[in-house]
């Protein structure tokens, strides 16, 4: 049945043309273009025909239907898989090619990772000397893999793990590296379209970069896991620097009120005045007031943990930027963390890509790979281009002099973004499972 349907699909030349359109237009624009009839009275184009022509064979529940509505979820997933297979541009290979591309570029996207901050004294996560290796060497916590350090499920169960190393990545007393300043130089020359950073240290902003998206959040704010109250990040800084778990001030107040009420009920019973039932509260149980748990009322920085979705701003900006970008530069990342790592496949495949990192990668195919110390590489490129890097600026944050956090902090509610509808996010990213 599949082969019979495929025989009536598109020709090899048409498939090649459609493939090129997909890789240049992107998932959303391609599907919109394809599903829009070319003539007012023309029949609705078929997703079934398209996917069978591309060589995809659907699950059994789609075998006997031609409905585009039924096929659309599968189509988004199948076409997203096609987009992950970008081919290297064969005419771009050398360091001089990289210099020429940077000289001629007008709209550069920079995708940066932890590797641009290691020279600042901030450890990365996966290297032999990174945070994961340090924790394993200490033997204090038993973690299966590096991402457990930032897994939201692990944090909910054992927040002390995160706060044992958080001060090492907290943006205090660090000077932006040559890589950060190089990104700033792109912006100063008016050619930086946007810096998508996976880092949470905010050193791009400290270097003066304005067109930066902190894809994984930052330490600039913090929120309670229980009541969602958001406070300025400086509020929990003393806790981070002293490796303590910060608890939400709002939830502490509610807990203190409940402890006092519970004590009053006990005393009333002793006096023989509390025979009637008292309305239970969310904190009620049979334990002593001293044993009332604060579990679930921890505050944490507003960074994106594994198991959490990115802010909708990532999808929104990438959808806009893909139509303008003419050069992609990847610096200091192993490209192993989705969905940020998939930026490479979501922009037009004809856009040149320069990869700068200490170690090579095998799962993607950038056009130019410059392997080595990233600071040295961007300094060399700047020299070849005749560019001067902006001077370094120290970043100073001072925790409390005594190193001890306040017992309680005032909760200040800060504005939050309205997220995209989940269906819109799925439409843009094609993030459902096959």
C-alpha positions as CSV (number, residue, x, y, z in Angstrom):
1,X,0.0,0.0,0.0
2,X,2.8,2.4,0.9
3,X,4.7,1.7,-2.3
4,X,1.6,2.0,-4.4
5,X,0.9,5.4,-2.9
6,X,4.5,6.5,-3.3
7,X,4.4,5.7,-7.0
8,X,1.9,8.5,-7.4
9,X,4.0,10.9,-5.4
10,X,6.4,13.6,-6.5
11,X,9.2,13.0,-9.0
12,X,12.9,12.9,-7.9
13,X,13.4,16.4,-9.2
14,X,10.3,17.7,-7.3
15,X,11.5,16.0,-4.1
16,X,14.9,17.7,-4.4
17,X,13.2,21.1,-5.0
18,X,10.9,20.6,-2.0
19,X,13.8,19.5,0.2
20,X,15.7,22.7,-0.7
21,X,12.6,24.8,0.1
22,X,12.2,23.0,3.5
23,X,15.9,23.6,4.5
24,X,15.8,27.3,3.4
25,X,12.3,28.3,4.5
26,X,12.1,26.3,7.8
27,X,9.4,24.0,9.1
28,X,6.6,26.6,9.7
29,X,7.0,28.6,6.6
30,X,7.5,25.5,4.4
31,X,4.3,23.9,5.7
32,X,2.3,27.1,5.3
33,X,3.6,27.5,1.7
34,X,3.0,23.9,0.8
35,X,-0.5,23.7,2.3
36,X,-1.7,26.9,0.6
37,X,-3.3,26.1,-2.8
38,X,-1.6,27.8,-5.8
39,X,-4.9,28.5,-7.5
40,X,-8.3,29.5,-5.9
41,X,-10.0,26.3,-7.2
42,X,-7.0,24.0,-6.9
43,X,-7.3,20.9,-4.6
44,X,-5.8,21.0,-1.1
45,X,-2.2,19.7,-1.3
46,X,-1.7,16.4,0.4
47,X,0.6,15.9,3.4
48,X,0.3,12.1,2.8
49,X,1.7,12.5,-0.7
50,X,4.5,14.7,0.5
51,X,5.7,12.4,3.3
52,X,5.5,9.3,1.3
53,X,7.5,11.0,-1.5
54,X,10.1,12.0,1.1
55,X,10.4,8.3,2.1
56,X,8.5,8.4,5.5
57,X,6.1,5.6,6.2
58,X,3.5,6.6,8.8
59,X,2.2,4.7,11.9
60,X,-0.7,2.4,11.5
61,X,-3.4,4.9,12.6
62,X,-2.6,7.0,9.5
63,X,-2.7,4.2,6.9
64,X,-6.3,4.7,5.9
65,X,-6.7,8.4,6.0
66,X,-5.8,11.3,3.7
67,X,-6.8,14.0,6.2
68,X,-4.2,16.8,6.5
69,X,-5.4,17.5,10.0
70,X,-4.6,13.9,11.0
71,X,-1.3,13.9,9.2
72,X,0.0,17.3,10.4
73,X,1.5,16.3,13.8
74,X,3.4,13.4,12.1
75,X,4.4,15.8,9.3
76,X,6.0,18.3,11.7
77,X,8.0,15.6,13.4
78,X,9.2,13.9,10.2
79,X,10.2,17.2,8.6
80,X,12.0,18.3,11.8
81,X,14.0,15.2,11.5
82,X,15.0,16.1,8.0
83,X,16.1,19.5,9.1
84,X,18.6,18.0,11.6
85,X,20.6,16.6,8.6
86,X,22.4,19.7,7.4
87,X,25.2,19.2,4.8
88,X,28.5,21.1,5.0
89,X,29.0,23.9,2.4
90,X,31.9,22.5,0.4
91,X,33.3,25.8,-0.9
92,X,34.0,27.1,2.7
93,X,36.8,25.5,4.6
94,X,39.8,27.7,5.7
95,X,40.6,30.3,8.3
96,X,40.8,32.8,5.6
97,X,37.3,31.9,4.5
98,X,36.2,32.6,8.1
99,X,37.9,36.0,8.0
100,X,36.2,36.8,4.7
101,X,32.8,35.7,6.0
102,X,33.1,37.9,9.1
103,X,34.3,40.9,7.0
104,X,31.3,40.6,4.6
105,X,28.6,39.6,7.2
106,X,25.8,42.0,8.0
107,X,23.6,39.9,10.3
108,X,25.5,37.5,12.5
109,X,24.0,35.1,15.1
110,X,26.4,34.0,17.8
111,X,25.6,30.9,19.7
112,X,27.8,30.8,22.8
113,X,28.3,28.2,25.6
114,X,30.3,27.6,28.8
115,X,33.6,27.4,26.9
116,X,33.7,31.2,26.6
117,X,33.6,31.7,30.4
118,X,36.1,29.1,31.5
119,X,39.0,31.5,31.2
120,X,37.1,33.8,33.5
121,X,37.3,31.2,36.3
122,X,33.9,29.8,35.8
123,X,34.1,26.0,35.3
124,X,32.2,24.2,32.6
125,X,30.1,21.1,33.2
126,X,31.3,18.2,31.2
127,X,35.1,18.5,30.8
128,X,37.7,16.6,32.8
129,X,38.1,19.5,35.2
130,X,34.4,20.6,35.1
131,X,31.8,20.8,37.8
132,X,30.6,17.2,37.4
133,X,34.1,15.9,37.7
134,X,34.7,18.0,40.8
135,X,31.6,16.7,42.5
136,X,32.4,13.1,41.6
137,X,35.9,13.5,43.0
138,X,34.5,14.8,46.3
139,X,32.4,11.7,46.5
140,X,29.7,13.6,48.5
141,X,26.9,13.1,46.0
142,X,26.1,10.1,43.8
143,X,25.1,11.5,40.4
144,X,24.7,9.3,37.3
145,X,25.6,12.0,34.7
146,X,26.5,15.7,34.4
147,X,23.0,16.9,33.6
148,X,21.7,15.6,37.0
149,X,23.4,18.7,38.5
150,X,20.8,20.8,36.8
151,X,17.9,18.3,36.7
152,X,14.7,19.8,38.1
153,X,13.6,16.5,39.6
154,X,17.0,16.1,41.4
155,X,16.7,19.7,42.6
156,X,13.2,19.1,44.1
157,X,14.4,16.0,46.0
158,X,17.9,17.2,46.9
159,X,18.4,21.0,46.5
160,X,21.6,20.9,48.6
161,X,23.4,19.4,45.6
162,X,22.8,22.5,43.5
163,X,23.7,24.9,46.3
164,X,26.9,23.0,46.9
165,X,28.4,24.3,43.7
166,X,26.2,27.2,42.7
167,X,28.7,29.8,44.1
168,X,31.3,28.6,41.6
169,X,29.1,29.7,38.7
170,X,27.5,32.7,40.4
171,X,28.5,35.9,38.4
172,X,30.5,37.6,41.1
173,X,34.0,39.2,40.7
174,X,34.5,37.8,37.2
175,X,35.9,39.8,34.2
176,X,34.4,39.1,30.7
177,X,36.7,37.1,28.5
178,X,38.1,38.1,25.1
179,X,35.2,36.0,23.6
180,X,32.6,38.1,25.5
181,X,34.3,41.3,24.3
182,X,34.6,39.9,20.8
183,X,30.8,39.4,20.7
184,X,30.5,43.0,21.9
185,X,32.8,44.1,19.1
186,X,30.4,42.6,16.6
187,X,27.5,44.6,18.1
188,X,29.6,47.8,18.1
189,X,30.1,47.3,14.4
190,X,26.4,46.9,13.9
191,X,26.6,43.3,12.5
192,X,25.4,41.3,15.6
193,X,21.8,40.1,14.9
194,X,21.7,38.3,18.2
195,X,23.7,36.4,20.8
196,X,21.9,33.3,21.9
197,X,23.8,32.2,25.0
198,X,23.4,29.0,26.9
199,X,25.3,30.5,29.9
200,X,23.7,31.7,33.0
201,X,26.6,33.9,34.2
202,X,25.4,37.1,32.4
203,X,28.9,37.9,31.4
204,X,27.7,38.8,27.9
205,X,25.7,41.6,29.4
206,X,28.5,42.5,31.7
207,X,30.7,43.0,28.6
208,X,28.1,45.4,27.3
209,X,26.3,43.2,24.8
210,X,22.7,44.4,24.4
211,X,21.3,42.0,21.8
212,X,21.7,38.9,23.9
213,X,19.1,36.2,24.8
214,X,19.9,34.2,27.9
215,X,18.3,31.0,26.7
216,X,18.7,29.1,30.0
217,X,17.8,32.0,32.2
218,X,20.1,33.7,34.8
219,X,20.7,34.5,38.4
220,X,19.1,38.0,38.0
221,X,15.9,36.8,39.6
222,X,14.8,33.9,41.8
223,X,11.5,32.2,42.5
224,X,9.9,30.0,45.1
225,X,9.1,26.4,44.0
226,X,5.9,26.4,46.1
227,X,4.2,29.8,45.8
228,X,6.1,31.1,42.7
229,X,6.9,34.4,44.3
230,X,9.7,36.0,42.4
231,X,12.4,38.2,44.0
232,X,15.6,39.9,42.8
233,X,18.5,37.5,42.5
234,X,20.6,39.6,44.9
235,X,18.2,38.5,47.6
236,X,19.5,34.9,47.6
237,X,23.1,35.8,46.9
238,X,24.3,35.5,50.5
239,X,22.7,32.0,50.6
240,X,24.5,31.0,47.4
241,X,27.9,32.3,48.6
242,X,27.5,30.4,52.0
243,X,26.2,27.2,50.3
244,X,22.9,27.3,52.1
245,X,19.4,26.6,50.8
246,X,17.3,29.8,50.6
247,X,13.7,29.4,51.7
248,X,10.9,31.7,50.5
249,X,10.1,34.6,52.8
250,X,6.4,34.4,51.9
251,X,6.1,30.7,52.7
252,X,8.1,31.2,55.9
253,X,5.6,33.8,57.1
254,X,2.7,31.4,56.4
255,X,4.6,28.6,58.1
256,X,5.3,30.8,61.2
257,X,1.6,31.8,61.4
258,X,0.6,28.1,61.2
259,X,3.1,27.1,63.9
260,X,1.8,29.8,66.2
261,X,-1.8,28.7,65.5
262,X,-1.0,25.1,66.1
263,X,0.7,25.9,69.4
264,X,-2.4,27.9,70.4
265,X,-4.7,25.0,69.6
266,X,-2.5,22.7,71.7
267,X,-2.6,25.1,74.6
268,X,-6.3,25.5,74.2
269,X,-6.8,21.7,74.4
270,X,-4.7,21.6,77.6
271,X,-6.9,24.2,79.1
272,X,-10.0,22.2,78.1
273,X,-11.1,24.9,75.7
274,X,-10.3,23.3,72.4
275,X,-12.7,20.4,72.3
276,X,-14.3,21.5,69.0
277,X,-12.6,20.8,65.7
278,X,-10.5,23.5,64.3
279,X,-10.4,23.9,60.5
280,X,-7.3,22.2,59.1
281,X,-4.8,24.1,57.0
282,X,-2.4,23.1,54.2
283,X,0.4,22.7,56.8
284,X,-1.6,20.5,59.2
285,X,-0.5,17.1,60.2
286,X,0.0,15.2,63.5
287,X,3.6,16.1,64.0
288,X,5.0,18.6,66.4
289,X,5.3,22.2,65.3
290,X,9.1,21.9,65.3
291,X,8.8,19.2,62.7
292,X,6.8,21.1,60.2
293,X,8.7,20.8,57.0
294,X,9.7,23.6,54.6
295,X,10.0,21.1,51.8
296,X,8.8,22.5,48.5
297,X,9.3,26.1,49.7
298,X,12.9,26.5,48.5
299,X,13.8,29.5,46.3
300,X,16.0,28.9,43.3
301,X,17.5,31.1,40.6
302,X,15.4,31.5,37.5
303,X,17.6,29.3,35.4
304,X,16.2,26.6,33.1
305,X,16.8,23.2,34.6
306,X,16.8,19.9,32.6
307,X,13.1,18.9,32.4
308,X,11.9,22.4,32.0
309,X,10.8,24.3,28.9
310,X,12.6,27.3,27.6
311,X,10.9,30.7,27.7
312,X,8.8,31.3,24.6
313,X,11.0,34.2,23.7
314,X,13.6,31.7,22.3
315,X,11.2,30.3,19.7
316,X,9.8,33.8,18.9
317,X,13.2,35.4,18.3
318,X,14.6,32.5,16.4
319,X,11.6,32.4,14.1
320,X,12.2,36.1,13.3
321,X,16.0,36.0,13.1
322,X,16.2,33.0,10.7
323,X,14.9,35.2,7.9
324,X,17.7,37.8,8.4
325,X,20.8,35.9,9.5
326,X,23.7,35.6,7.0
327,X,26.3,34.0,9.2
328,X,26.2,31.7,12.3
329,X,29.2,31.6,14.7
330,X,29.2,28.9,17.4
331,X,31.7,29.5,20.3
332,X,32.5,27.4,23.3
333,X,29.7,24.8,23.2
334,X,29.6,21.0,22.5
335,X,26.1,21.4,21.1
336,X,24.7,18.6,23.2
337,X,21.9,20.5,25.0
338,X,18.6,20.8,23.0
339,X,16.8,22.8,22.0
340,X,19.4,25.5,21.8
341,X,21.9,23.2,20.0
342,X,19.3,22.8,17.3
343,X,19.7,26.5,16.2
344,X,22.1,25.1,13.6
345,X,19.4,23.2,11.8
346,X,16.5,25.8,12.2
347,X,18.2,28.6,10.3
348,X,18.5,28.3,6.5
349,X,21.0,25.6,5.6
350,X,22.7,27.8,3.1
351,X,23.8,30.2,5.8
352,X,27.6,29.6,6.5
353,X,28.5,28.3,9.9
354,X,31.8,28.8,11.8
355,X,32.5,26.5,14.8
356,X,35.0,27.6,17.5
357,X,35.7,25.2,20.4
358,X,38.4,23.5,22.4
359,X,37.3,20.1,21.2
360,X,35.6,19.0,17.9
361,X,32.1,17.6,17.5
362,X,30.9,14.8,15.3
363,X,27.1,15.0,15.4
364,X,26.8,18.3,13.4
365,X,28.6,19.5,10.2
366,X,29.7,23.2,10.5
367,X,31.4,24.6,7.5
368,X,34.6,25.8,9.2
369,X,35.9,24.2,12.4
370,X,38.5,26.3,14.4
371,X,39.6,24.0,17.2
372,X,41.6,25.3,20.1
373,X,41.5,28.0,22.8
374,X,38.5,30.2,21.9
375,X,40.0,33.4,23.3
376,X,43.1,32.9,21.2
377,X,41.1,32.2,18.1
378,X,38.8,35.2,18.3
379,X,41.8,37.4,19.1
380,X,43.6,36.1,16.0
381,X,40.5,36.7,13.8
382,X,40.2,40.2,15.2
383,X,43.8,40.9,14.3
384,X,43.3,39.6,10.8
385,X,40.2,41.8,10.4
386,X,41.9,44.9,11.9
387,X,39.4,45.0,14.8
388,X,40.2,46.1,18.3
389,X,38.5,44.4,21.2
390,X,36.7,46.5,23.8
391,X,38.7,46.8,27.0
392,X,37.9,44.4,29.8
393,X,35.6,45.5,32.6
394,X,35.6,43.8,36.0
395,X,32.2,42.7,37.4
396,X,31.9,43.1,41.2
397,X,29.1,41.7,43.4
398,X,29.6,41.9,47.1
399,X,27.7,39.5,49.4
400,X,27.2,40.4,53.0
401,X,30.5,41.1,54.8
402,X,29.9,38.4,57.4
403,X,28.9,35.8,54.8
404,X,25.7,35.1,56.6
405,X,22.3,35.4,54.9
406,X,19.3,37.2,56.5
407,X,16.9,34.8,58.1
408,X,14.0,36.1,56.1
409,X,13.8,38.2,53.0
410,X,11.0,40.4,51.6
411,X,9.3,39.1,48.6
412,X,9.0,41.5,45.6
413,X,6.9,40.3,42.8
414,X,8.5,41.0,39.4
415,X,6.7,41.0,36.1
416,X,6.8,37.8,34.0
417,X,6.3,37.1,30.3
418,X,3.1,35.6,29.0
419,X,4.1,32.3,27.5
420,X,3.1,31.1,24.0
421,X,0.3,28.7,23.8
422,X,1.7,25.1,23.9
423,X,0.3,24.3,20.5
424,X,2.1,27.3,19.0
425,X,5.4,26.2,20.6
426,X,4.9,22.7,19.3
427,X,4.1,24.1,15.8
428,X,7.3,26.3,15.8
429,X,9.7,23.7,17.2
430,X,8.1,20.4,16.1
431,X,8.9,19.1,19.6
432,X,6.4,16.3,19.8
433,X,7.6,12.6,19.9
434,X,7.4,10.4,16.9
